[in-house]
Amino acid sequence: MTKGNTTKITDELYAYMLAHNPPLDAVQRELVETTYARLPDHAGMQSAEEQAPLLAFLVRLAGARHVVEVGTFTGFSALAMAQALPDDGRLIACDISEEWTAYGREAWTKAGVAHKVDLRIAPALDTLRAMPTEPHIDFAYLDADKDNYIAYWEELVPRMRQNGLIAVDNVLFHGEVVDPAATGPAAGIQRFNEHVRRDERMDSVMLIVADGLTLSRKR
């Protein structure tokens, strides 16, 4: 039984929601379409369309100048966040694929924000551990391999400034998180969600946005 005032999302309602959000600009739309055309077997890894304006909104809300993204894929979410940053802002984008992020590099250049994006091709944990240890990150977006979510979280949280925000994607993992016998990435997300729920350093809320989004604020 569904409790509360939850609305079932139909295709028509989803389209209505998109129509009442800020629309994707030409470069964002081209990147989405290019990802689906050239990487059809992996395009589901791309952040949902409604997440682009949401991430931009959160970057502006946080007054962010220093953003970290863990998991860049073809650069759609990084593009939206970089566009929301002030001209002197910086986004460190962590990924291991030169092939996939090449699409992002092209889009960032077309949008005039390439100077804001510092793409680091390496295991994300190596990149995070090489960062200064003092709190300096204003906003972070986590959307990478699920088994390492806790490890990424533990590198990010101490580096977040007070009131800094972390957004974490796929926390519902296609609904598989409710399965007590879940294995693989779904089990990794289950462990992560419990870890976040118990983390007294952060204020966190889980939202039904796309495949589930947790927003956390550094206390």
Long-range contacts (C-beta under 8 A, 24 or more apart in sequence): 6-208, 17-50, 18-49, 18-50, 21-50, 21-53, 22-53, 22-56, 24-49, 24-52, 25-83, 25-111, 27-79, 27-107, 27-110, 27-111, 28-52, 28-76, 28-79, 28-80, 28-107, 28-111, 30-107, 30-110, 31-74, 31-75, 31-76, 31-79, 31-103, 31-104, 31-107, 32-76, 34-74, 34-103, 35-73, 35-74, 35-76, 35-103, 38-103, 39-74, 39-100, 42-73, 42-100, 45-73, 46-73, 46-74, 46-76, 47-76, 47-77, 47-143, 47-169, 47-210, 48-209, 48-210, 48-211, 50-209, 50-210, 51-77, 51-80, 51-169, 51-209, 51-210, 51-213, 52-76, 52-77, 52-79, 52-80, 53-80, 54-209, 54-213, 55-80, 55-81, 55-84, 55-141, 55-167, 56-80, 56-81, 56-83, 56-84, 57-84, 58-139, 58-165, 58-167, 58-215, 59-84, 59-85, 59-139, 60-84, 61-165, 62-138, 62-139, 62-163, 62-164, 62-165, 63-138, 64-89, 64-138, 64-139, 64-165, 65-89, 65-90, 65-138, 66-90, 66-92, 66-136, 66-137, 66-138, 66-139, 67-91, 67-92, 67-137, 67-138, 67-139, 67-140, 67-141, 68-92, 68-94, 68-128, 68-131, 68-137, 68-139, 68-140, 68-141, 68-156, 68-159, 69-93, 69-94, 69-140, 69-141, 69-143, 70-94, 70-124, 70-128, 70-140, 70-141, 70-142, 70-143, 70-144, 70-152, 70-156, 71-95, 71-124, 71-142, 71-143, 71-144, 71-145, 72-100, 72-101, 72-104, 72-119, 73-97, 73-100, 73-101, 73-104, 73-143, 74-100, 74-101, 74-103, 74-104, 74-107, 75-101, 75-103, 75-104, 75-105, 75-107, 75-108, 76-104, 76-107, 77-141, 77-143, 78-104, 78-108, 78-117, 79-104, 79-107, 79-108, 79-111, 79-113, 81-139, 81-141, 82-108, 82-111, 82-113, 82-116, 82-117, 83-111, 83-113, 85-113, 85-116, 87-116, 89-116, 90-116, 90-118, 91-116, 91-117, 91-118, 92-118, 92-120, 92-127, 92-131, 93-117, 93-118, 93-119, 93-120, 94-120, 94-122, 94-124, 94-127, 94-128, 94-144, 95-119, 95-120, 95-121, 95-124, 96-121, 96-122, 96-123, 96-124, 97-121, 124-148, 124-152, 125-151, 125-152, 125-155, 128-152, 128-155, 128-156, 128-159, 129-155, 131-155, 131-159, 132-159, 133-158, 133-159, 134-159, 135-159, 135-160, 135-161, 135-162, 135-164, 135-218, 136-161, 137-161, 137-164, 138-164, 138-165, 139-164, 139-165, 139-166, 139-167, 140-164, 140-165, 140-166, 140-167, 141-166, 141-167, 141-168, 141-169, 142-166, 142-167, 142-168, 142-169, 143-168, 143-169, 143-170, 145-185, 146-170, 146-173, 146-185, 146-186, 146-188, 146-189, 146-192, 147-185, 147-188, 148-188, 149-188, 149-189, 149-192, 150-191, 150-192, 150-195, 153-192, 153-195, 153-196, 153-199, 157-199, 157-201, 157-202, 157-218, 160-218, 161-218, 162-218, 162-219, 163-217, 163-218, 164-217, 164-218, 165-215, 165-216, 165-217, 165-218, 166-202, 166-214, 166-215, 166-216, 166-218, 167-213, 167-214, 167-215, 167-216, 168-192, 168-196, 168-213, 168-214, 168-215, 168-216, 169-210, 169-211, 169-212, 169-213, 170-211, 170-212, 171-206, 171-211, 171-212, 171-213, 171-214, 172-208, 172-211, 172-212, 173-211, 173-212, 174-211, 177-212
